[in-house]
């Protein structure tokens, strides 16, 4: 077998990091809402897996660190770190 589905790097690898960078590009942005994250993921035409991850976020507002922790936890839980990358 050539490789498991969860170890093959997606063409979208690193794109979630780009979304995080977009959300927090303005230095005055201290927090973002869950809805902001979902809309940004959808606006960037990311795959259904990443839209699902954004949808798993509990309602509320997120600092960059808290958002990354939440997303990385979901990424690890799905074993998608090698597929999509983690965020910081």
Order of alpha helices (4+ residues) and beta strands (2+ residues): alpha-beta-alpha-alpha-beta-alpha-alpha
